[in-house]
Amino acid sequence: MTEPEGAKPTATRSSAPPAPSGAHAIAARFRALLGRGQPPLQLELLGRTLLHAALVGVAVGVIISALFWALEGTERLTLEAVAGYHPLRAGGESVISPIEGQPFRFWLLWIVLGVGGLGCGIVSTRFAPETAYGGSNTIIEDFHRRQGIVRRRVPSVKMLTAVFTLGFGGSGGREGPTMQIGGAVGALVGRYLRVTDRERRILLVAGLGAGMAAIFRTPLGAALLAVEIMYRDDFESDALIPSVLASVISYSVFISFFGERTLFTHKASYAFEPTQLPLFALMAVLACAVGLLFLSALHTSERLFDKLPVPRWLRPAVGMVMLGMMITPFILMSEKLTGIEGQGLGVLGGGYGAAQIALSGASWFPSGWDGVQLLLLLCGLKIVGTALTIGSGGSAGDFAPGIVIGGLFGGAFGLAAQILLPHAGIEPGAFALVGMGTMYGGVAHVPIASLVMVCELVGSYDLLVPLMLTEGIAFIVLRHHSLYPAQVFTKRDSPAHRDELILDVLKEIRAGDVVVPNRELVRFQRNTPASEVIAAMARSDWQDAFPVLDGDGSLAGIISAEVLRVLSADPTLNEFALADDMMTAPVSVRIGADLHQVLDVMLQHGMREVLVVDDSGRIVGVLDEAEITHAYTNATAASGVA
């Protein structure tokens, strides 16, 4: 059978969306997704997905609890017992008693950092290169570009590289590795249960949220983060309920091991003063500048380390040793300030202790402009330290540094405002809290999630209104800059939703808008002899379906090209058979049908073309693969859909 004129060969799918290539090629990509016009989210699918999400929540809760304990224990052994360095921790962060009495030895700190970086580099390079760097961007890319498919080894390798990086003093957060581990566990649960691509992606999102809910103790904010972080201007709404369920279960598993408490301690309440909103707005604009500096530092560091003439497996060690050299003078200086030997004030590790100082202060914290300078110095050191760790390939997250840097800058701004406006009732801790959400919400394009998460972190919604204002400002100012390059703007830009977009486009086009009227068709009457039918069909070089008409001109049936083979096998039939004997029930579509319905009819009957009839049943024309493809291509080009 000859190919219809204008049909195109099927293109190979790549990271850039391919052009449609015929009715069957288009249909193969969406037929299993919606199942002949059923609702986008079926109850059966929802129930099954929720059950799977519950399994993901349990698994992620146990795994992240083990990771948290491993990180805490490794920090105690390497940093405190060996190097004599004592991480500054937030009020609700510590779960293992500290190791006291070891003198600080900077050269041992350098060795510890170097060994951790070396272990991370060797393990990630040898077993799973995708576990290098933060992990958040990788899992977002897995969702959009890799059908939610993650290698089985990723969770275990990521746990090991995170312990080498963070447990040995690297500057970064637990949340990036947690996102990748949680998302990978969700994807693997879907893989073992043999779910569809769509369900696997949903479970990946649910696992990401479950991981964040456990490690950060923010179940609602984590669920929102999981569905918001995939896009700059959109939500993965189908995954919201599974993500909420998985987050609740994972959080419950985690607190059953480590207790229920917020990460940060703070004053009982913050008084909201509407007159301070202009100050919050100004802080948000300046925090955006700090966010751009943070992004620039990360990207510059990664580019410089990529150009470094050393093996990739050695780069994390180089970066972490450089971090140790940079922080040593500050550690020695801070001993005079705090009275504690080996205190780096949060530059190493997650840095939540530094954000805790910005929130609630400390007995040793300097007053006045000295305090402002200290917070700004810590802010700068955290930016550089994180860039050295993650940019070199260390397995540490950028979520915690974003929160901490925002809190430090917000605290410095609030303290400066308090000095300049002593009678305005300004609380620096309030600006630190708002700065946390503003900074990360802006650079990661997750304004709603970061707003809720910050409130959950301190157990207070007192500053919801200024947070809403600053998140909105940061979202607008940083709209074209992102911490995660794998993010896409909306669902229409994501390969994960390409099939749904094809359906949406096809449903907007009517058969009557595409069919060519009065196109010359070979037609027969019911009493046309078989010999004439065969001769006419043999002369047609493009038509596959041949209509048989009633006396009034309406469609009575169709004769397919397959009939030629039957008649050629028994020539005696040609002498007696009529078109009425050769035809089958008519297959057609109404002129008002959309192209999705047209395509569905073609798929059901295995046809490459279908007749289009008007409301009276008279033939208007015929639609084939080439015309459907051409109509789809024109529509997507006009609407800007890739």
Rosetta blueprint (number, residue, H / E / L):
1 M L
2 T L
3 E L
4 P L
5 E L
6 G L
7 A L
8 K L
9 P L
10 T L
11 A L
12 T L
13 R L
14 S L
15 S L
16 A L
17 P L
18 P L
19 A L
20 P L
21 S L
22 G L
23 A H
24 H H
25 A H
26 I H
27 A H
28 A H
29 R H
30 F H
31 R H
32 A H
33 L H
34 L H
35 G L
36 R L
37 G L
38 Q L
39 P L
40 P L
41 L L
42 Q L
43 L H
44 E H
45 L H
46 L H
47 G H
48 R H
49 T H
50 L H
51 L H
52 H H
53 A H
54 A H
55 L H
56 V H
57 G H
58 V H
59 A H
60 V H
61 G H
62 V H
63 I H
64 I H
65 S H
66 A H
67 L H
68 F H
69 W H
70 A H
71 L H
72 E H
73 G H
74 T H
75 E H
76 R H
77 L H
78 T H
79 L H
80 E H
81 A H
82 V H
83 A L
84 G L
85 Y L
86 H L
87 P L
88 L L
89 R L
90 A L
91 G L
92 G L
93 E L
94 S L
95 V L
96 I L
97 S L
98 P L
99 I L
100 E L
101 G L
102 Q L
103 P L
104 F L
105 R L
106 F H
107 W H
108 L H
109 L H
110 W H
111 I H
112 V H
113 L H
114 G H
115 V H
116 G H
117 G H
118 L H
119 G H
120 C H
121 G H
122 I H
123 V H
124 S H
125 T H
126 R H
127 F H
128 A L
129 P H
130 E H
131 T H
132 A L
133 Y L
134 G L
135 G L
136 S H
137 N H
138 T H
139 I H
140 I H
141 E H
142 D H
143 F H
144 H H
145 R H
146 R L
147 Q L
148 G L
149 I L
150 V L
151 R L
152 R L
153 R L
154 V H
155 P H
156 S H
157 V H
158 K H
159 M H
160 L H
161 T H
162 A H
163 V H
164 F H
165 T H
166 L H
167 G L
168 F L
169 G L
170 G L
171 S E
172 G L
173 G E
174 R L
175 E H
176 G H
177 P H
178 T H
179 M H
180 Q H
181 I H
182 G H
183 G H
184 A H
185 V H
186 G H
187 A H
188 L H
189 V H
190 G H
191 R H
192 Y H
193 L L
194 R L
195 V L
196 T L
197 D H
198 R H
199 E H
200 R H
201 R H
202 I H
203 L H
204 L H
205 V H
206 A H
207 G H
208 L H
209 G H
210 A H
211 G H
212 M H
213 A H
214 A H
215 I H
216 F H
217 R L
218 T L
219 P H
220 L H
221 G H
222 A H
223 A H
224 L H
225 L H
226 A H
227 V H
228 E H
229 I L
230 M L
231 Y E
232 R L
233 D L
234 D L
235 F L
236 E L
237 S H
238 D H
239 A H
240 L H
241 I H
242 P H
243 S H
244 V H
245 L H
246 A H
247 S H
248 V H
249 I H
250 S H
251 Y H
252 S H
253 V H
254 F H
255 I H
256 S H
257 F H
258 F H
259 G L
260 E L
261 R L
262 T L
263 L L
264 F L
265 T L
266 H L
267 K L
268 A L
269 S L
270 Y L
271 A L
272 F L
273 E L
274 P H
275 T H
276 Q H
277 L H
278 P H
279 L H
280 F H
281 A H
282 L H
283 M H
284 A H
285 V H
286 L H
287 A H
288 C H
289 A H
290 V H
291 G H
292 L H
293 L H
294 F H
295 L H
296 S H
297 A H
298 L H
299 H H
300 T H
301 S H
302 E H
303 R H
304 L H
305 F H
306 D H
307 K H
308 L L
309 P L
310 V L
311 P L
312 R H
313 W H
314 L H
315 R H
316 P H
317 A H
318 V H
319 G H
320 M H
321 V H
322 M H
323 L H
324 G H
325 M H
326 M H
327 I H
328 T H
329 P H
330 F H
331 I H
332 L H
333 M H
334 S H
335 E H
336 K H
337 L H
338 T H
339 G L
340 I L
341 E L
342 G L
343 Q L
344 G L
345 L L
346 G L
347 V L
348 L L
349 G E
350 G L
351 G L
352 Y H
353 G H
354 A H
355 A H
356 Q H
357 I H
358 A H
359 L H
360 S H
361 G L
362 A L
363 S L
364 W L
365 F L
366 P L
367 S L
368 G H
369 W H
370 D H
371 G H
372 V H
373 Q H
374 L H
375 L H
376 L H
377 L H
378 L H
379 C H
380 G H
381 L H
382 K H
383 I H
384 V H
385 G H
386 T H
387 A H
388 L H
389 T H
390 I H
391 G H
392 S L
393 G L
394 G L
395 S L
396 A L
397 G E
398 D L
399 F H
400 A H
401 P H
402 G H
403 I H
404 V H
405 I H
406 G H
407 G H
408 L H
409 F H
410 G H
411 G H
412 A H
413 F H
414 G H
415 L H
416 A H
417 A H
418 Q H
419 I H
420 L H
421 L L
422 P L
423 H L
424 A L
425 G L
426 I L
427 E L
428 P H
429 G H
430 A H
431 F H
432 A H
433 L H
434 V H
435 G H
436 M H
437 G H
438 T H
439 M H
440 Y H
441 G H
442 G H
443 V H
444 A H
445 H L
446 V L
447 P H
448 I H
449 A H
450 S H
451 L H
452 V H
453 M H
454 V H
455 C H
456 E H
457 L H
458 V H
459 G L
460 S L
461 Y L
462 D L
463 L L
464 L H
465 V H
466 P H
467 L H
468 M H
469 L H
470 T H
471 E H
472 G H
473 I H
474 A H
475 F H
476 I H
477 V H
478 L L
479 R L
480 H L
481 H L
482 S L
483 L L
484 Y L
485 P L
486 A L
487 Q L
488 V E
489 F L
490 T L
491 K H
492 R H
493 D H
494 S L
495 P H
496 A H
497 H H
498 R H
499 D H
500 E H
501 L H
502 I H
503 L H
504 D H
505 V H
506 L H
507 K H
508 E L
509 I L
510 R E
511 A H
512 G H
513 D H
514 V H
515 V L
516 V L
517 P L
518 N L
519 R L
520 E L
521 L L
522 V L
523 R L
524 F E
525 Q E
526 R L
527 N L
528 T L
529 P E
530 A H
531 S H
532 E H
533 V H
534 I H
535 A H
536 A H
537 M H
538 A H
539 R H
540 S L
541 D L
542 W L
543 Q L
544 D L
545 A E
546 F E
547 P E
548 V E
549 L E
550 D L
551 G L
552 D L
553 G L
554 S E
555 L E
556 A E
557 G E
558 I E
559 I E
560 S E
561 A L
562 E L
563 V H
564 L H
565 R H
566 V H
567 L H
568 S H
569 A H
570 D L
571 P L
572 T L
573 L H
574 N H
575 E H
576 F H
577 A L
578 L E
579 A H
580 D H
581 D H
582 M H
583 M L
584 T E
585 A L
586 P L
587 V L
588 S E
589 V E
590 R E
591 I L
592 G L
593 A L
594 D E
595 L H
596 H H
597 Q H
598 V H
599 L H
600 D H
601 V H
602 M H
603 L H
604 Q H
605 H H
606 G L
607 M L
608 R L
609 E E
610 V E
611 L E
612 V E
613 V E
614 D L
615 D L
616 S L
617 G L
618 R E
619 I E
620 V E
621 G E
622 V E
623 L E
624 D E
625 E H
626 A H
627 E H
628 I H
629 T H
630 H H
631 A H
632 Y H
633 T H
634 N H
635 A H
636 T H
637 A H
638 A H
639 S H
640 G L
641 V L
642 A L
